[in-house]
């Protein structure tokens, strides 16, 4: 066994990151979730090479990583996209989590004695609570790596749910841990409900206000060294989490909402910040999954009671608990088809969050905590293996997928510019008045900046002859008039470039 010391930690870290990146490349090629392979790399290195069992360090790294993942997820989410699904998203993130936990707890309580584990119902509820939320890291990573669109606003709904349901699962887990470790005092149901309301309210308000403060500061500070904007925003992320937790709010909810605020406001250096946090989020995901893989004891995973109960919990969660919770929560919302509800049920991915939450019982000395952790870990692997590899396939099978068009022009507007930048594809209707650019009827103050034809780019002139399938990069100061012009030309697929 190889012990991590100050002399070799950099070498080991570099080796782990290199192998993880290569594993991610392999995963992308074969359609497997990269996060599952990151977990596998950690487990492989933990077998005979690295000795690592620090609960506190694992929990701390997971907490930091989750803050970055949730903030970036919120920052990359358009509020205009989630507005139509705000209602069902909130219901799934609250009632859906609670319902999933109760259904799964009942199953665990009934099945555990059959595998030789005497688990009380509160203990079963603790196990279920750790697994009751979908994992933001897994959902964001898998959905955004697939070049596939989803009908009926499914993608923003799934991302909203996964980004906002961790606080509910976290509070359920903390409540059950305090009950089972005899640190809850005389806290009753009424006080627990009040605690939940305070946590959610303070978390949401704090996240919004700190997000607005971050936007105002970044836009006003005018740093000479632009690289420091990333450092400044990182400081706001960690401040949002820690300050909210200090005032008894939910830090994870605050971080996600702060990300939503920052991502949906006009922001100085927005494009460089987005690029930085996309890369940094991948780094944190790799580190988090590698560390969780290193932490688990593979021998304990192979114990018969863990294998049987973990497999049963994973299957029941996928096939029964999640679908029942989804169909019950979405019953009042008539704008989702049965196929859409089935797909939402299927993409209830579990990942790092349940494993991180399963560390809390170990930290507080709860009875059977190690067994609980191993069951949660095995169930998570089953979820990533079964659901994570079939996200695209299930969407195609249910007829909910469509090909998502990628922009041919990887450009963006400066945050202080008011002009609108769009990308359109030339069709027959556009060429009715003539085939040259000067014969195309466009509004005043509108310019075709560039043409992409068969993968080649050139700057057009007035006499340039356009062809069907050409992609045009268009800039205008009259976006409303241009939008009407596009409609008159029968162009519905207009890509707006921010």
C-alpha positions in Angstrom: 0.0 0.0 0.0 1.3 3.5 -0.9 0.9 6.2 1.7 0.4 9.8 0.6 3.2 12.0 2.1 4.3 15.5 1.4 7.1 14.2 -1.0 4.9 12.3 -3.4 1.4 14.0 -3.2 2.0 16.1 -6.3 3.2 13.1 -8.4 0.3 11.0 -7.3 -2.2 13.8 -7.9 -0.8 14.4 -11.4 -1.0 10.7 -12.2 -4.5 10.5 -11.0 -5.6 13.5 -13.0 -3.9 12.2 -16.1 -5.6 8.8 -15.9 -8.9 10.4 -15.1 -8.8 12.7 -18.2 -7.9 9.7 -20.4 -10.8 7.8 -18.8 -13.1 10.7 -19.6 -12.0 10.6 -23.2 -12.8 6.9 -23.4 -16.1 7.4 -21.6 -17.2 10.0 -24.2 -16.3 7.8 -27.1 -18.3 4.9 -25.8 -21.2 6.9 -24.4 -20.5 6.1 -20.7 -20.7 8.7 -17.9 -17.2 10.1 -17.4 -17.9 10.6 -13.7 -18.4 6.8 -13.3 -14.9 6.2 -14.7 -13.4 8.9 -12.4 -14.9 7.0 -9.5 -13.5 3.7 -10.9 -10.0 5.2 -11.3 -10.1 6.2 -7.6 -11.2 2.8 -6.5 -8.5 1.1 -8.6 -5.8 3.3 -7.1 -7.2 2.7 -3.7 -6.9 -1.1 -3.9 -3.1 -1.5 -3.5 -1.5 1.8 -4.3 -2.9 4.6 -2.1 -4.1 4.4 1.6 -6.7 7.1 2.2 -9.5 7.0 4.8 -9.9 10.6 6.0 -13.6 11.2 6.5 -13.1 14.9 7.4 -10.9 15.7 4.3 -13.3 13.8 2.0 -16.3 15.7 3.3 -14.5 19.0 3.1 -13.3 18.5 -0.5 -16.8 17.3 -1.4 -18.4 20.4 0.1 -16.0 22.8 -1.8 -16.5 20.8 -5.0 -20.3 20.9 -4.7 -20.3 24.7 -4.1 -18.4 25.1 -7.4 -20.6 22.6 -9.3 -23.9 24.1 -8.1 -22.7 27.7 -8.8 -21.6 26.9 -12.3 -24.8 24.9 -13.0 -26.8 28.0 -11.9 -24.6 30.3 -13.9 -25.0 28.3 -17.1 -28.8 28.1 -16.7 -31.0 30.6 -18.5 -33.8 31.9 -16.3 -35.9 32.3 -19.5 -35.6 28.5 -20.0 -36.5 27.5 -16.5 -39.4 30.0 -16.0 -41.9 27.7 -17.8 -40.9 24.8 -15.5 -40.4 26.7 -12.3 -43.5 25.2 -10.6 -42.9 21.5 -11.3 -39.1 22.0 -10.7 -39.7 23.3 -7.2 -42.3 20.6 -6.4 -39.9 17.9 -7.5 -37.0 19.4 -5.5 -39.0 19.5 -2.3 -42.0 17.1 -2.2 -40.3 14.8 -4.7 -37.3 14.4 -2.4 -39.5 13.8 0.7 -41.7 11.3 -1.1 -38.7 9.4 -2.6 -37.2 9.2 0.9 -40.3 7.8 2.6 -41.0 5.2 -0.1 -37.4 4.0 -0.2 -37.2 4.0 3.6 -40.2 1.7 3.8 -38.6 -0.7 1.3 -35.3 -0.8 3.1 -37.0 -1.3 6.5 -38.9 -4.4 5.1 -36.0 -5.9 3.1 -33.0 -5.3 5.4 -33.9 -8.2 7.9 -34.0 -10.6 5.0 -30.2 -10.0 4.4 -29.4 -10.2 8.1 -29.4 -6.5 8.9 -31.5 -5.3 11.8 -32.2 -1.8 10.7 -34.8 0.4 12.5 -37.2 2.6 10.5 -35.3 5.8 11.5 -32.1 4.2 10.2 -33.8 3.2 7.0 -35.1 6.7 6.6 -31.5 8.0 7.1 -30.3 5.8 4.3 -33.2 6.9 2.1 -32.6 10.5 2.9 -29.0 10.4 1.7 -30.2 9.0 -1.7 -33.4 11.1 -2.1 -32.0 13.8 -4.3 -30.7 13.6 -7.8 -27.1 14.5 -8.2 -26.3 17.9 -9.8 -22.7 16.9 -10.8 -24.0 13.8 -12.7 -27.1 15.5 -14.3 -25.2 18.7 -15.4 -22.3 16.7 -16.7 -24.2 14.1 -18.6 -27.0 16.3 -20.1 -24.5 19.0 -21.2 -22.0 16.6 -22.7 -24.7 15.1 -25.0 -25.2 17.0 -28.3 -28.9 16.3 -28.0 -31.9 18.5 -27.4 -35.0 17.5 -25.3 -38.6 18.4 -26.0 -41.2 19.7 -23.5 -38.5 21.8 -21.6 -37.2 18.6 -20.1 -33.5 19.7 -19.9 -34.1 22.9 -17.9 -36.5 21.0 -15.7 -34.0 18.2 -14.9 -31.2 20.7 -14.3 -33.4 22.9 -12.1 -34.5 19.9 -10.0 -30.9 18.6 -9.6 -29.5 22.0 -8.8 -32.1 22.8 -6.1 -33.1 19.5 -4.5 -29.8 18.9 -2.6 -30.9 21.3 0.3 -33.9 19.2 1.0 -32.0 16.0 1.1 -29.2 17.6 3.1 -31.7 18.8 5.8 -33.4 15.4 5.9 -30.0 13.7 6.4 -28.9 16.1 9.1 -32.2 15.8 10.9 -32.0 11.9 10.9 -28.3 12.0 11.9 -29.1 14.2 14.9 -32.0 11.9 15.9 -29.9 8.7 15.7 -26.8 10.2 17.3 -28.9 11.7 20.2 -27.9 15.3 19.4 -31.3 16.6 18.5 -32.6 17.3 22.0 -36.4 17.5 22.0 -36.8 18.7 18.5 -40.3 17.8 17.3 -41.9 17.7 13.9 -43.1 21.3 14.2 -39.6 22.6 15.0 -38.2 20.6 12.2 -40.7 22.0 9.7 -39.9 25.6 11.0 -36.2 24.8 10.7 -36.7 23.7 7.1 -38.7 26.9 6.2 -36.1 29.1 7.7 -33.2 27.3 6.0 -34.9 27.5 2.6 -36.0 31.2 3.0 -32.7 32.4 4.3 -30.8 30.4 1.8 -32.8 31.8 -1.2 -32.7 35.4 0.0 -29.0 35.3 0.9 -28.1 33.7 -2.5 -30.1 36.3 -4.4 -28.6 39.3 -2.5 -25.0 38.0 -2.6 -25.4 37.2 -6.3 -26.6 40.8 -6.9 -23.6 42.1 -4.8 -21.2 39.9 -6.9 -22.6 41.3 -10.2 -22.4 44.9 -8.9 -18.9 44.5 -7.6 -17.5 42.8 -10.7 -19.0 45.5 -13.0 -17.7 48.4 -10.9 -14.3 47.3 -9.6 -12.5 47.7 -13.0 -9.5 45.4 -12.3 -6.4 46.0 -14.4 -5.5 42.3 -14.3 -8.5 40.5 -15.8 -7.4 37.2 -14.4 -8.4 38.4 -10.9 -12.1 38.5 -11.9 -12.1 34.7 -11.5 -10.5 34.9 -8.1 -13.0 37.5 -7.0 -16.0 35.4 -8.2 -14.6 32.4 -6.4 -14.5 34.4 -3.2 -18.1 35.3 -3.6 -19.0 31.6 -4.1 -17.4 30.5 -0.9 -18.7 33.6 1.0 -22.3 32.8 -0.2 -22.0 29.3 1.2 -20.3 30.0 4.5 -22.2 33.3 5.3 -25.5 31.7 4.6 -24.6 28.7 6.8 -23.6 31.1 9.5 -27.0 32.8 9.5 -28.8 29.4 9.6 -29.7 29.3 5.9 -28.9 26.5 3.4 -25.6 27.3 1.8 -26.0 24.9 -1.1 -29.3 26.6 -2.1 -27.6 30.0 -1.7 -24.8 29.1 -4.0 -27.1 27.8 -6.7 -29.3 30.9 -6.7 -26.2 33.2 -6.6 -25.1 31.4 -9.8 -28.5 31.9 -11.4 -28.3 35.6 -10.6 -24.8 36.1 -11.9 -25.4 34.1 -15.0 -28.5 36.0 -16.0 -27.2 39.5 -15.5 -25.0 41.6 -17.7 -21.5 41.0 -16.3 -18.0 42.3 -17.1 -15.7 39.6 -18.4 -18.6 37.1 -18.6 -17.2 35.0 -21.3 -13.7 34.5 -19.7 -15.4 33.8 -16.4 -17.7 31.1 -18.0 -14.8 29.4 -19.7 -12.8 29.4 -16.4 -15.6 28.0 -14.3 -16.4 25.3 -16.9 -12.9 24.0 -16.7 -12.6 24.5 -12.9 -15.9 22.6 -12.4 -14.5 19.6 -14.3 -11.4 19.7 -12.2 -13.5 19.7 -9.0 -15.7 16.9 -10.3 -12.6 14.8 -11.1 -11.0 15.5 -7.7 -14.3 14.8 -5.8 -15.0 11.5 -7.6 -11.4 10.4 -7.4 -11.4 11.0 -3.6 -14.6 9.2 -3.1 -13.3 6.3 -5.0 -10.1 6.3 -2.9 -12.1 6.5 0.3 -14.3 3.4 -0.2 -13.1 0.0 0.9 -13.6 -2.3 -2.0 -13.6 -5.4 0.2 -16.5 -4.1 2.2 -18.5 -3.5 -1.0 -18.2 -7.2 -1.8 -19.8 -8.3 1.5 -23.0 -10.4 0.7 -25.3 -8.1 2.8 -24.0 -5.0 1.1 -24.2 -6.5 -2.4 -27.8 -7.8 -1.9 -29.1 -4.7 -0.2 -27.2 -2.2 -2.4 -28.5 -3.9 -5.5 -32.0 -4.1 -4.2 -32.0 -0.4 -3.2 -30.6 0.7 -6.5 -33.2 -1.3 -8.5 -36.1 -0.2 -6.3 -35.0 3.4 -6.5 -34.8 3.3 -10.3 -37.9 1.3 -11.0 -40.3 2.2 -8.2 -39.5 5.0 -5.8 -38.4 7.6 -8.3 -41.2 6.9 -10.8 -43.9 7.0 -8.1 -42.5 10.3 -6.7 -42.3 11.9 -10.2 -45.8 10.9 -11.3 -47.3 12.0 -8.0 -45.5 15.4 -8.0 -46.3 16.1 -11.7 -50.0 15.1 -11.4 -51.2 18.7 -11.1 -49.1 19.8 -14.2 -50.9 18.8 -17.4 -48.3 20.1 -19.8 -46.1 17.0 -19.6 -46.9 13.9 -21.6 -46.7 10.4 -20.1 -43.5 9.8 -22.1 -42.0 13.0 -20.6 -42.9 11.8 -17.1 -41.3 8.5 -17.8 -38.1 10.2 -19.0 -38.0 12.4 -15.9 -38.3 9.3 -13.8 -35.5 7.6 -15.6 -33.0 10.5 -15.4 -33.0 10.5 -11.6 -29.3 10.1 -11.5 -27.4 9.6 -8.3 -23.8 10.5 -7.9 -21.4 12.2 -5.6 -24.0 13.9 -3.4 -25.6 10.8 -1.9 -22.1 9.4 -1.2 -21.1 12.7 0.5 -24.2 12.8 2.6 -23.6 9.2 3.6 -20.4 10.4 5.2 -22.3 12.4 7.9 -23.5 9.3 9.8 -19.8 8.1 9.9 -18.7 11.5 11.2 -21.3 11.4 14.0 -20.7 7.8 15.0 -24.2 6.5 14.0 -24.6 2.8 14.4 -24.3 0.8 11.1 -22.9 3.9 9.4 -20.2 2.1 7.5 -22.7 -0.4 6.1 -25.0 2.5 5.2 -22.2 4.2 3.3 -21.3 1.1 1.4 -24.9 0.4 0.4 -25.3 4.0 -0.8 -22.0 3.8 -2.7 -23.0 0.6 -4.5 -26.5 1.9 -5.3 -24.9 5.0 -6.8 -22.7 3.0 -9.0 -25.8 1.1 -10.2 -27.6 4.3 -11.0 -24.6 5.8 -13.0 -24.1 2.5 -14.8 -27.8 1.8 -15.7 -29.3 5.3 -16.0 -26.1 7.3 -16.9 -25.4 5.2 -20.0 -28.9 5.3 -21.3 -29.8 9.0 -21.0 -29.6 9.6 -24.8 -31.0 6.2 -25.7 -34.1 6.6 -23.5 -34.8 10.0 -25.0 -34.6 8.5 -28.5 -36.8 5.6 -27.5 -39.5 7.8 -26.1 -39.3 10.2 -29.0 -38.3 13.2 -26.9 -34.9 13.9 -28.5 -34.0 16.1 -31.3 -30.6 17.1 -32.8 -29.3 20.2 -31.1 -27.7 22.5 -33.6 -24.2 23.8 -32.7 -23.2 27.3 -33.6 -20.9 27.5 -36.6 -19.4 30.8 -35.2 -17.9 30.5 -31.8 -18.2 34.3 -31.0 -19.8 36.4 -28.4 -20.7 40.1 -27.9 -18.8 42.4 -25.6 -21.0 43.0 -22.5 -21.3 46.7 -23.2 -22.5 46.3 -26.8 -26.3 46.6 -27.4 -26.3 45.2 -30.9 -27.8 41.7 -31.4 -25.8 38.9 -33.0 -27.6 36.0 -34.6 -26.8 33.0 -36.8 -29.2 31.7 -39.5 -29.1 29.2 -42.3 -30.0 30.2 -45.9 -33.2 28.7 -47.2 -35.2 29.0 -50.4 -37.4 31.8 -49.2 -34.4 34.0 -48.4 -33.2 33.7 -52.0 -36.6 34.5 -53.7 -35.6 38.1 -54.3 -32.1 37.2 -55.6 -29.2 35.0 -54.8 -26.6 37.7 -54.1 -26.2 39.3 -50.7 -27.2 42.8 -51.8 -30.5 41.5 -53.0 -31.5 40.0 -49.6 -34.0 42.3 -47.9 -32.5 43.1 -44.5 -33.4 46.0 -42.1 -31.2 49.2 -41.9 -28.1 48.9 -39.6 -27.9 45.2 -40.2 -24.8 43.5 -41.6 -23.9 40.0 -42.6 -20.4 39.7 -41.1 -19.4 36.3 -42.2 -20.5 33.2 -44.1 -19.8 29.6 -43.3 -20.0 27.3 -46.3 -19.0 23.6 -46.1 -16.8 24.3 -43.0 -15.0 27.2 -44.7 -15.4 30.8 -43.5 -15.2 34.1 -45.5 -16.3 37.7 -45.3 -19.0 38.4 -47.9 -19.4 41.3 -50.2 -22.6 42.7 -51.8 -22.1 40.7 -54.9 -21.4 37.4 -53.0 -23.7 34.7 -54.2 -25.4 32.8 -51.4 -26.2 29.1 -51.5 -28.7 26.9 -49.7 -27.3 25.7 -46.4 -24.9 28.7 -46.0 -24.7 29.8 -42.4 -24.7 33.6 -41.9 -23.4 35.6 -38.9 -25.6 38.7 -38.7 -25.3 41.7 -36.5 -28.0 44.4 -36.1 -29.1 47.4 -34.1 -32.7 46.6 -35.0 -33.3 43.2 -33.5 -37.1 43.5 -33.5 -37.2 44.4 -37.2 -34.7 41.6 -38.0 -36.8 39.1 -36.1 -39.9 40.0 -38.2 -37.8 39.7 -41.4 -36.7 36.2 -40.4 -40.3 35.2 -39.8 -41.3 36.6 -43.3 -38.5 34.5 -44.8 -39.8 31.4 -43.0 -36.7 31.1 -40.8 -37.7 29.7 -37.4 -34.4 28.3 -36.3 -32.6 31.5 -35.3 -29.6 31.1 -33.0 -28.9 34.1 -30.7 -25.3 34.5 -29.8 -24.7 36.4 -26.5 
